[in-house]
Amino acid sequence: MAEDNTPKHLEVALVAAERTVWSGEATIVIARTTDGDVGILPGHAPLLGLLQGGTVQVRTTDDEYFVAAAPEGFISVANNRVSILAEHAEMAHEIDLEEARHDLERARAAGTNDEAHAEHVRLAEARVRAAESAS
């Protein structure tokens, strides 16, 4: 019988500009990139993508599931290592949903059209999506 050399897990690091948000072993990572949703399993081909859509989902080797808000950044996959690098990232369970909704309302009401405002709106939207999915 042939030996199965397929790796059983991924080494994952979710890193924001100011801290490592989470790192550990996972069985799957799901993220939305500019090319669409991507599911990363052990043995995945190398990949470099631009995050879009705001959330990253992870199932750990302990069969725990979590969602993180990461509105913009990069995902890199190589040799069963997944690196998610974002300027802002936050675990969904750390987000107060009502506060996030109010932040989103305020951001949308501000109505300016510069890039800083657009980034603030994307972050607020990602925080709401992540918190809602964790509820």
Secondary structure, DSSP 4 states (H G I P E B T S, - for coil): -------S-EEEEEEESSSEEEEEEEEEEEEEETTEEEEE-TTPPPEEEEEEEEEEEEEETTS-EEEEE--SEEEEEETTEEEEEESS-EEGGGS-HHHHHHHHHHHHHH---SHHHHHHHHHHHHHHHHHHHH-
